[in-house]
């Protein structure tokens, strides 16, 4: 299964996201180094981020990146 690199854009509603495929790699180390290079060379707007995801295909990757995930609840001792 390949590692996909996406640009994830959070839209006005927190539960809506747009995803755009950048590239894919068979090796995690190569994907990780490419994302680090992209993050250092290209500044994205505040509502966008580079993400790496491991999935069977692009459809599964896009579905997993687009699903709503609740914010973790910070415990009192974690603040």
C-alpha positions as semicolon CSV with decimal commas, in nm:
position;residue;x (nm);y (nm);z (nm)
1;X;0,000;0,000;0,000
2;X;0,136;0,341;-0,091
3;X;0,174;0,654;0,120
4;X;-0,018;0,948;-0,025
5;X;0,065;1,315;0,027
6;X;-0,232;1,551;0,022
7;X;-0,300;1,918;0,076
8;X;-0,600;1,927;0,311
9;X;-0,804;2,247;0,315
10;X;-1,042;2,311;0,605
11;X;-1,344;2,497;0,473
12;X;-1,565;2,741;0,662
13;X;-1,749;2,470;0,850
14;X;-1,515;2,267;1,066
15;X;-1,659;1,938;0,945
16;X;-1,598;2,008;0,574
17;X;-1,259;1,948;0,414
18;X;-1,122;1,956;0,062
19;X;-0,833;1,725;-0,031
20;X;-0,593;1,751;-0,326
21;X;-0,345;1,477;-0,408
22;X;0,015;1,596;-0,439
23;X;0,201;1,267;-0,495
24;X;0,247;0,914;-0,361
25;X;0,538;0,698;-0,244
26;X;0,587;0,330;-0,170
27;X;0,832;0,408;0,111
28;X;0,742;0,604;0,428
29;X;1,089;0,758;0,465
30;X;1,069;0,907;0,115
31;X;0,716;1,038;0,175
32;X;0,820;1,188;0,509
33;X;1,123;1,365;0,361
34;X;0,913;1,500;0,072
35;X;0,649;1,641;0,309
36;X;0,920;1,804;0,519
37;X;1,070;1,957;0,203
38;X;0,729;2,084;0,088
39;X;0,650;2,232;0,430
40;X;0,982;2,415;0,444
41;X;0,972;2,546;0,084
42;X;0,605;2,630;0,035
43;X;0,409;2,817;0,298
44;X;0,041;2,728;0,285
45;X;-0,247;2,944;0,410
46;X;-0,359;2,885;0,768
47;X;-0,654;2,672;0,659
48;X;-0,435;2,428;0,462
49;X;-0,188;2,157;0,566
50;X;0,021;1,880;0,410
51;X;-0,083;1,533;0,529
52;X;0,061;1,185;0,472
53;X;-0,182;0,894;0,473
54;X;-0,135;0,520;0,428
55;X;-0,422;0,366;0,230
56;X;-0,513;0,101;-0,027
57;X;-0,601;0,360;-0,292
58;X;-0,676;0,729;-0,341
59;X;-1,049;0,682;-0,278
60;X;-0,987;0,532;0,066
61;X;-0,726;0,798;0,147
62;X;-0,958;1,083;0,051
63;X;-1,247;0,931;0,247
64;X;-1,033;0,895;0,561
65;X;-0,895;1,249;0,531
66;X;-1,243;1,396;0,477
67;X;-1,420;1,230;0,769
68;X;-1,502;1,440;1,074
69;X;-1,285;1,384;1,379
70;X;-1,374;1,543;1,709
71;X;-1,121;1,754;1,893
72;X;-0,954;1,562;2,176
73;X;-1,067;1,670;2,520
74;X;-0,777;1,811;2,719
75;X;-0,772;1,690;3,077
76;X;-0,700;1,941;3,351
77;X;-0,347;1,808;3,407
78;X;-0,269;1,828;3,032
79;X;-0,328;2,203;3,008
